[in-house]
Amino acid sequence: MWKAYKFIKPYVVITFGLLLYVTAWTTFLIPSGMTGGGVSGIGALVYFATGIPVGLTYFVINIFLVGLAIKVLGANFGVKTIFGIIMASILFSVLQKLITRPLFDDKFMSAIIGGMLSGVGIGITFTQGGSSGGTDIIAMIVSKYRNISPGRTILFCDVFIIASAFVVMLDKTPIERLQIIVYGYVAMAITAYAIDAVLSGSRQSVQVFVFSKSYGDIADRVTKELGRGVTVIDGEGWYSKERQKVLITMVRKHELSDVYRIVKEIDHDAFISVSLVMGVYGNGFERIRA
């Protein structure tokens, strides 16, 4: 049961993140006549110019990028990327037909909300090792080898896509095309900031000390269920003058509730100390990059 939960959970979270991402586009950006970065931005430009649905363009372009993701980032990332591309394509196809009018008449407000939702959605998808394809793949590849945030990489890649609206949307006046580009840059910057904010929160780590007579059972379950290493050291209670074992483990902040659950189920009287750490580098956490 636990293995099934661990397998299904990332895909459920990825689907939720993509739902936020697609909702941002189909509810705020596309109905307002705006574009943004990534393959979605290209799809929006193609839609404005030819009427071809964004979902179809999105799917076709991303198919050519899947091979790159599988080769560089591994088969597991490739599987989640394929899942993300298919799911996002379906969501685009469905939601774009349902939503034909902008939620707000104010384009600036639409750009802000659309960019925020888009960034949060992509950030949530990234936390599970997934991707919506497009420039996300490039960002994850760069992030693997260099200490450059995914949000910043996406921002640089998307500048050209948004700027191309000036030569694609020829049915608009030059002033209107410039306005579209400005709104696109606003949405892009907010998206990049939101991605970094989500990823920074998800990557925050904590150091946990557990004092319990059932240290063996707790260590076994933390290792088995969370896949985290546990160090056992000898200690002595100065008040009781009793020898005892102390467990030390490093986990992501969002995994802390699972540690609490495991300890509570085994030993109600256990003593736990939790502290935030500046960074954790090694297997299962961050890598020291050149």
MOVEN-V135894 format. One record per residue. N is the residue number from 1. RES is the residue in one small letter. SS is DSSP state (a for helix, b for strand, c for the rest). PSI is psi in degrees with one decimal (999 if undefined). D_CENTER is the distance of its C-alpha to the mean C-alpha in Angstrom with 2 decimals. Layout:
BEGIN
n/res/ss/psi/d_center
N/RES/SS/PSI/D_CENTER
N/RES/SS/PSI/D_CENTER
END
This chain:
BEGIN
n/res/ss/psi/d_center
1/m/c/-42.9/25.62
2/w/a/-38.3/23.19
3/k/a/-39.7/22.27
4/a/a/-39.9/21.69
5/y/a/-44.3/19.43
6/k/a/-30.6/17.32
7/f/a/-41.0/17.21
8/i/a/-36.2/16.48
9/k/a/-49.0/13.99
10/p/a/-37.2/10.85
11/y/a/-33.2/12.01
12/v/a/-43.8/12.73
13/v/a/-42.0/9.37
14/i/a/-42.9/7.93
15/t/a/-41.6/11.03
16/f/a/-43.6/10.59
17/g/a/-41.8/7.34
18/l/a/-32.3/9.39
19/l/a/-42.4/12.37
20/l/a/-43.4/11.31
21/y/a/-50.6/10.52
22/v/a/-37.2/13.86
23/t/a/-39.6/15.67
24/a/a/-42.4/15.08
25/w/a/-49.1/16.74
26/t/a/-19.1/19.44
27/t/a/-35.1/20.40
28/f/a/-45.6/20.37
29/l/a/-59.6/20.20
30/i/c/-47.2/22.16
31/p/c/-24.6/24.87
32/s/c/4.2/25.50
33/g/c/25.7/26.16
34/m/c/159.7/23.31
35/t/c/178.1/21.02
36/g/c/-156.4/17.96
37/g/c/-179.0/16.30
38/g/a/-174.6/15.00
39/v/a/-29.8/16.59
40/s/a/-38.0/16.36
41/g/a/-41.1/18.52
42/i/a/-42.3/20.88
43/g/a/-38.3/21.10
44/a/a/-41.8/21.98
45/l/a/-42.5/24.63
46/v/a/-38.6/26.07
47/y/a/-44.8/26.24
48/f/a/-34.3/28.05
49/a/a/-34.6/30.41
50/t/a/-18.4/31.20
51/g/c/0.7/29.92
52/i/c/130.0/27.95
53/p/c/143.7/25.10
54/v/a/-38.3/21.61
55/g/a/-39.7/20.47
56/l/a/-48.1/23.14
57/t/a/-42.3/22.46
58/y/a/-45.4/18.72
59/f/a/-47.2/19.60
60/v/a/-47.5/22.43
61/i/a/-41.2/20.78
62/n/a/-24.9/17.74
63/i/a/-37.1/20.25
64/f/a/-16.1/21.56
65/l/a/-11.2/18.29
66/v/a/-40.9/17.62
67/g/a/-38.8/20.42
68/l/a/-41.6/19.03
69/a/a/-41.2/15.75
70/i/a/-40.9/17.98
71/k/a/-43.3/20.44
72/v/a/-40.8/18.43
73/l/a/-4.2/15.39
74/g/c/159.5/17.33
75/a/a/-35.3/18.18
76/n/a/-43.7/15.58
77/f/a/-37.6/12.74
78/g/a/-41.6/15.18
79/v/a/-45.3/15.64
80/k/a/-30.4/12.07
81/t/a/-45.0/12.04
82/i/a/-44.1/15.35
83/f/a/-44.7/14.30
84/g/a/-40.8/11.48
85/i/a/-46.3/14.15
86/i/a/-45.0/16.80
87/m/a/-44.3/15.05
88/a/a/-38.7/14.00
89/s/a/-42.5/17.56
90/i/a/-45.2/19.14
91/l/a/-40.8/17.45
92/f/a/-45.9/18.48
93/s/a/-37.5/21.95
94/v/a/-51.5/22.44
95/l/a/-32.3/21.16
96/q/a/-29.7/22.78
97/k/a/-30.3/26.07
98/l/a/-31.0/25.83
99/i/c/113.0/24.96
100/t/c/-13.9/27.50
101/r/c/144.2/28.05
102/p/c/145.9/25.91
103/l/c/-32.8/25.28
104/f/c/142.5/26.55
105/d/c/-24.1/29.36
106/d/c/111.5/28.15
107/k/a/-33.9/26.00
108/f/a/-42.2/24.85
109/m/a/-40.2/23.55
110/s/a/-39.2/21.82
111/a/a/-40.8/20.15
112/i/a/-51.7/18.95
113/i/a/-41.9/17.65
114/g/a/-43.4/16.23
115/g/a/-39.8/14.38
116/m/a/-50.0/13.06
117/l/a/-40.2/11.92
118/s/a/-45.3/10.43
119/g/a/-41.7/8.37
120/v/a/-43.1/7.34
121/g/a/-45.4/6.62
122/i/a/-39.7/4.62
123/g/a/-43.7/2.72
124/i/a/-41.1/3.30
125/t/a/-41.8/3.39
126/f/a/-35.5/2.57
127/t/a/-22.5/4.19
128/q/c/10.6/6.52
129/g/c/15.1/7.38
130/g/c/-176.2/7.13
131/s/c/153.5/7.47
132/s/c/6.9/9.42
133/g/c/-168.8/11.94
134/g/c/-136.2/13.99
135/t/a/-14.9/13.22
136/d/a/-39.2/9.65
137/i/a/-45.0/11.86
138/i/a/-41.9/14.00
139/a/a/-41.7/11.47
140/m/a/-35.6/10.37
141/i/a/-46.0/14.15
142/v/a/-42.4/15.17
143/s/a/-27.5/12.86
144/k/a/-33.6/14.49
145/y/a/-17.0/17.90
146/r/c/152.3/17.86
147/n/c/60.5/16.77
148/i/c/126.0/15.31
149/s/c/145.0/12.03
150/p/a/-38.2/9.63
151/g/a/-39.7/10.28
152/r/a/-39.7/13.94
153/t/a/-45.5/14.10
154/i/a/-39.2/12.78
155/l/a/-45.7/15.25
156/f/a/-41.8/18.07
157/c/a/-32.0/17.57
158/d/a/-11.5/17.54
159/v/a/-45.8/20.71
160/f/a/-39.4/22.96
161/i/a/-44.9/21.52
162/i/a/-40.4/22.08
163/a/a/-28.3/25.42
164/s/c/-11.2/26.60
165/a/a/-26.0/26.90
166/f/a/-32.6/30.18
167/v/a/-9.3/31.78
168/v/a/-44.5/30.25
169/m/c/68.6/30.99
170/l/c/-11.3/34.71
171/d/c/-9.0/35.74
172/k/c/156.9/34.68
173/t/c/159.9/36.78
174/p/a/-38.4/35.76
175/i/a/-43.0/35.09
176/e/a/-37.4/32.84
177/r/a/-38.4/30.89
178/l/a/-38.9/30.49
179/q/a/-41.5/29.25
180/i/a/-41.3/26.62
181/i/a/-43.5/25.47
182/v/a/-46.4/25.44
183/y/a/-36.8/23.43
184/g/a/-40.4/20.96
185/y/a/-35.7/20.64
186/v/a/-49.0/20.21
187/a/a/-40.0/17.31
188/m/a/-45.4/15.77
189/a/a/-41.6/16.29
190/i/a/-38.4/14.84
191/t/a/-47.1/11.66
192/a/a/-42.3/11.41
193/y/a/-42.6/12.37
194/a/a/-38.3/9.95
195/i/a/-49.2/6.89
196/d/a/-38.1/9.02
197/a/a/-43.9/10.07
198/v/a/-45.4/7.04
199/l/a/-36.3/6.45
200/s/a/-40.1/10.25
201/g/a/-40.0/10.70
202/s/a/-25.0/8.82
203/r/c/-4.0/10.74
204/q/c/133.7/13.95
205/s/b/157.8/16.62
206/v/b/153.1/19.95
207/q/b/128.2/23.32
208/v/b/128.3/25.22
209/f/b/130.5/29.00
210/v/b/124.6/30.60
211/f/b/109.7/34.40
212/s/c/145.6/35.71
213/k/c/-20.5/38.63
214/s/c/39.2/36.38
215/y/a/-33.6/34.26
216/g/a/-47.2/34.54
217/d/a/-40.8/33.13
218/i/a/-45.5/30.23
219/a/a/-42.0/29.43
220/d/a/-42.6/29.68
221/r/a/-36.2/27.25
222/v/a/-42.3/24.61
223/t/a/-43.0/24.91
224/k/a/-46.0/25.02
225/e/a/-35.3/22.49
226/l/a/-14.9/19.81
227/g/c/25.1/20.60
228/r/c/144.6/21.23
229/g/c/150.5/24.40
230/v/b/133.5/27.12
231/t/b/133.6/30.04
232/v/b/123.6/33.33
233/i/b/158.3/35.82
234/d/b/139.6/39.27
235/g/b/169.5/39.97
236/e/b/123.5/42.94
237/g/c/119.1/43.13
238/w/c/-30.5/45.56
239/y/c/-46.2/46.75
240/s/c/-16.3/47.27
241/k/c/29.4/48.09
242/e/c/141.0/46.27
243/r/b/141.4/44.30
244/q/b/162.7/40.78
245/k/b/143.7/37.59
246/v/b/128.4/34.41
247/l/b/136.5/30.95
248/i/b/128.7/28.29
249/t/b/153.4/24.67
250/m/b/127.9/21.37
251/v/b/161.7/18.26
252/r/b/154.0/14.85
253/k/a/-35.8/15.49
254/h/a/-11.5/13.81
255/e/a/-5.6/16.20
256/l/a/-37.0/19.18
257/s/a/-32.2/20.14
258/d/a/-36.0/20.62
259/v/a/-44.8/22.89
260/y/a/-43.2/24.83
261/r/a/-45.0/25.27
262/i/a/-47.2/26.62
263/v/a/-42.8/28.97
264/k/a/-38.9/30.23
265/e/a/-26.4/31.05
266/i/a/-43.7/33.04
267/d/c/103.8/34.65
268/h/c/-25.5/34.91
269/d/c/7.9/36.80
270/a/c/149.6/34.34
271/f/b/129.5/33.64
272/i/b/136.1/30.07
273/s/b/130.6/29.09
274/v/b/134.3/25.52
275/s/b/143.5/24.67
276/l/b/146.9/21.69
277/v/c/152.4/21.64
278/m/c/-36.0/20.88
279/g/c/150.3/19.22
280/v/c/124.8/19.49
281/y/b/129.7/20.03
282/g/c/-169.3/20.93
283/n/c/124.1/20.21
284/g/c/-7.4/17.05
285/f/c/-141.9/15.82
286/e/b/154.2/15.73
287/r/c/144.0/18.14
288/i/c/113.3/20.75
289/r/c/153.9/20.42
290/a/c/999/23.37
END
